């Protein structure tokens, strides 16, 4: 029996035991399994994105964000809906602006994929900004990315006016989107596309979403989309692992179905 087969059998036995004897520990076991899978894929592909529009993007080994998601990122499965939106835009926009840039997966990936000419990465943590800088150097992208700190409500004042008029703004800031984004934000990006990941854990979420749509109405049209299906049939390297592991790679560890809003300029 191979090492992979042994691990797969152990994983199956562990999950069955947890489900029957200690169901409260099952989420911990699943999180551990996701990290283990990601680590195996990371080592196999030497920390390089192997599929999708960011193919060829190299990442440093000690990334501080989302170690359990790295396997999905390398295979082009992670937030595939966003990848599809970015790819569909082609080279329509010149600048990519990322609020909540983490390790620079999007901010640098769009440059490696030649989807945008330049990017601005806003990241609140010092560690994150350090990793973005190292990833930029690893991919020789230092001259095409601007790394900035926490995004305040007037973050767009830090961006060159010509870039504001020809950009895609991606916002993923763990619920703070409702505090940062206003009608002024949409006015500043009146000629650009905006995509916001919405975190729906607020008790008054419907009021917040209604307000967000009202704030955008004068300048943008809105479209909502959510996490959809994944097709794993084309991955030859995944055919040798069991179904539980294969589909676990599609998990992003969300507490609920993730949704985004895309706002396109009316002009």
For each residue, the residues with C-beta under 8 A, 3 or more apart:
1: 5 6 9
2: 5 6
3: 6 7
4: 7 8 240 241
5: 1 2 8 9
6: 1 2 3 9 10
7: 3 4 10 11 36
8: 4 5 11 12 241 242 244 245
9: 1 5 6 12 13
10: 6 7 13 14
11: 7 8 14 15 33 242 244 245
12: 8 9 15 16 242 244
13: 9 10 16 17
14: 10 11 17 18 29 33
15: 11 12 18 19 26 29 30 33 244
16: 12 13 19 20
17: 13 14 20 21 22
18: 14 15 21 22 23 25 26 29
19: 15 16 23 26
20: 16 17 23
21: 17 18
22: 17 18 25 26
23: 18 19 20 26
24:
25: 18 22 28 29
26: 15 18 19 22 23 29 30
27: 30 31
28: 25 31 32
29: 14 15 18 25 26 32 33
30: 15 26 27 33 34 248 251
31: 27 28 34 35 68 253
32: 28 29 35 36
33: 11 14 15 29 30 36 37 245 248
34: 30 31 37 38 68 69 71 248 249 251 253
35: 31 32 38 39 67 68
36: 7 32 33 39 40
37: 33 34 40 41 71 245 248 249
38: 34 35 41 42 67 68 69 70 71 72
39: 35 36 42 43 67 70 71
40: 36 37 43 44 71
41: 37 38 44 45 70 71 74 75 249
42: 38 39 45 47 61 70 71 74
43: 39 40 46
44: 40 41 237
45: 41 42 48 49 50 74
46: 43
47: 42 58 59 60 61
48: 45 56 57 58 59 74
49: 45 52 54 55 56 57 58 59 73 74 76 109 112
50: 45 55 74 75 76
51: 55 74 75 76 77 235
52: 49 55 75 76 80 83
53: 76 83 86 87 109 110 113 115
54: 49 57 76 83 105 109 110 112 113
55: 49 50 51 52 76 112 113
56: 48 49 112 113
57: 48 49 54 105 108 109 112 113 139
58: 47 48 49 135 138 139
59: 47 48 49 63 70 103 105 135 138
60: 47 63 103 131 134 135 138
61: 42 47
62: 131
63: 59 60 66 67 70 103 131
64: 103 125 127 128 131
65: 102 103 128 131
66: 63 69 70 73 102 103
67: 35 38 39 63 70
68: 31 34 35 38 71 253
69: 34 38 66 72 73 78 252 253
70: 38 39 41 42 59 63 66 67 73 74
71: 34 37 38 39 40 41 42 68 74 75 249
72: 38 69 75 77 78 249 250 251 252
73: 49 66 69 70 76 77 78 105
74: 41 42 45 48 49 50 51 70 71
75: 41 50 51 52 71 72 78 235 238 249
76: 49 50 51 52 53 54 55 73 80 83
77: 51 72 73 80 230 232 249 250
78: 69 72 73 75 252
79: 82 83 252 258
80: 52 76 77 83 84 228 230
81: 84 85 225 226 227 228 260
82: 79 85 86 106 170 195 260
83: 52 53 54 76 79 80 86 87
84: 80 81 87 88
85: 81 82 88 89 195 225 262
86: 53 82 83 89 106 110 115 168
87: 53 83 84 90 115
88: 84 85
89: 85 86 92 93 115 168 193
90: 87 115
91: 114 115 116
92: 89
93: 89 96 116 166 167 168 192 193
94: 116 117 118 163 166 167
95: 116 117 118 119 120 159 163 164 166 167 168
96: 93 106 107 110 111 115 116 118 119 120 167 168 170
97: 119 120 122 159 163 167 168 169 170
98: 101 106 107 119 120 121 122 170 172
99: 122 151 155 169 170 171 172 173 180
100: 122 123 124 151 171 172 173 174
101: 98 104 106 107 121 122 123 128 132 147
102: 65 66 105 123 128
103: 59 60 63 64 65 66 128 131 132 135
104: 101 107 108 109 121 131 132 135 136 145
105: 54 57 59 73 102 108 109
106: 82 86 96 98 101 109 110 170
107: 96 98 101 104 110 111 119 120 121 132 145
108: 57 104 105 111 112 119 121 132 135 136 139 141 145
109: 49 53 54 57 104 105 106 112 113
110: 53 54 86 96 106 107 113 115 116 119
111: 96 107 108 114 115 116 117 118 119 139 141 144 145
112: 49 54 55 56 57 108 109 139 141
113: 53 54 55 56 57 109 110
114: 91 111
115: 53 86 87 89 90 91 96 110 111
116: 91 93 94 95 96 110 111 119 168
117: 94 95 111 144
118: 94 95 96 111 144 145 146 163
119: 95 96 97 98 107 108 110 111 116 144 145 146
120: 95 96 97 98 107 145 146 148 158 159 163
121: 98 101 104 107 108 129 132 145 146 147 148
122: 97 98 99 100 101 148 149 150 151 155
123: 100 101 102 128 129 132 147 148 149
124: 100 128 149 150 151 173
125: 64 128 129
126: 129 130
127: 64 130 131
128: 64 65 101 102 103 123 124 125 131 132
129: 121 123 125 126 132 133 147 149
130: 126 127 133 134
131: 60 62 63 64 65 103 104 127 128 134 135
132: 101 103 104 107 108 121 123 128 129 135 136 145 147
133: 129 130 136 137 142 147
134: 60 130 131 137 138
135: 58 59 60 103 104 108 131 132 138 139
136: 104 108 132 133 139 141 142 145 147
137: 133 134 140 141 142
138: 58 59 60 134 135
139: 57 58 108 111 112 135 136
140: 137
141: 108 111 112 136 137 144 145
142: 133 136 137 145
143:
144: 111 117 118 119 141
145: 104 107 108 111 118 119 120 121 132 136 141 142
146: 118 119 120 121
147: 101 121 123 129 132 133 136
148: 120 121 122 123 151 155 158
149: 122 123 124 129
150: 122 124
151: 99 100 122 124 148 155 173 180
152: 155 180
153: 179 180 182 184 185
154: 157 184
155: 99 122 148 151 152 158 159 180
156: 159 164 185 188 189
157: 154
158: 120 148 155
159: 95 97 120 155 156 163 164 167
160: 163 164
161: 164 165
162: 165 166
163: 94 95 97 118 120 159 160 166 167
164: 95 156 159 160 161 167 188 189 191 192
165: 161 162 191 192
166: 93 94 95 162 163 191 192
167: 93 94 95 96 97 159 163 164 189 192 193
168: 86 89 93 95 96 97 116 192 193 194 195
169: 97 99 189 192 193 194 195
170: 82 96 97 98 99 106 195
171: 99 100 177 180 181 194 195 196 197
172: 98 99 100 177 196 197
173: 99 100 124 151 176 177 180
174: 100 199
175: 178 199 201 202
176: 173 179 180
177: 171 172 173 180 181 196 197 198 199 212
178: 175 181 202 208 211 212
179: 153 176
180: 99 151 152 153 155 171 173 176 177 185
181: 171 177 178 185 186 196 212 215
182: 153 185 186 215
183: 186 187 215 216 218
184: 153 154 187 188
185: 153 156 180 181 182 188 189 194 215
186: 181 182 183 189 190 194 215 216 218 219 220 263
187: 183 184 190 218 219
188: 156 164 184 185
189: 156 164 167 169 185 186 192 193 194 219 265
190: 186 187 219 220 265 267
191: 164 165 166 265 267
192: 93 164 165 166 167 168 169 189 265
193: 89 93 167 168 169 189 262 263 264 265
194: 168 169 171 185 186 189 216 220 262 263
195: 82 85 168 169 170 171 260 261 262 263
196: 171 172 177 181 212 260 261 263
197: 171 172 177 258 259 260
198: 177 209 212 259 260 261
199: 174 175 177 202
200: 205 256 259
201: 175 205 255 256
202: 175 178 199 205 208
203:
204: 207 208
205: 200 201 202 208 209
206: 209 210
207: 204 210 211
208: 178 202 204 205 211 212
209: 198 205 206 212 213
210: 206 207 213 214
211: 178 207 208 214 215
212: 177 178 181 196 198 208 209 215 216 261
213: 209 210 216 217 222 261
214: 210 211 217
215: 181 182 183 185 186 211 212
216: 183 186 194 212 213 219 220 222 263
217: 213 214 220
218: 183 186 187
219: 186 187 189 190 216 265 266 267
220: 186 190 194 216 217 263 264 265 266
221: 263 264 266
222: 213 216 261 262 263
223: 261 262 263 264
224: 259 260 261 262
225: 81 85 228 259 260 262
226: 81 257 258 259 260
227: 81 252 254 257 258 259
228: 80 81 225
229:
230: 77 80 250
231: 234
232: 77 235 238 246 247 249 250
233:
234: 231
235: 51 75 232 238 239
236: 239
237: 44 240
238: 75 232 235 241 246 249
239: 235 236
240: 4 237
241: 4 8 238 245 246
242: 8 11 12 245 246
243: 246 247
244: 8 11 12 15 247 248
245: 8 11 33 37 241 242 248 249
246: 232 238 241 242 243 249
247: 232 243 244 250 251
248: 30 33 34 37 244 245 251
249: 34 37 41 71 72 75 77 232 238 245 246
250: 72 77 230 232 247
251: 30 34 72 247 248 254
252: 69 72 78 79 227 258
253: 31 34 68 69
254: 227 251 257 258
255: 201
256: 200 201
257: 226 227 254
258: 79 197 226 227 252 254
259: 197 198 200 224 225 226 227
260: 81 82 195 196 197 198 224 225 226
261: 195 196 198 212 213 222 223 224
262: 85 193 194 195 222 223 224 225
263: 186 193 194 195 196 216 220 221 222 223
264: 193 220 221 223
265: 189 190 191 192 193 219 220
266: 219 220 221
267: 190 191 219
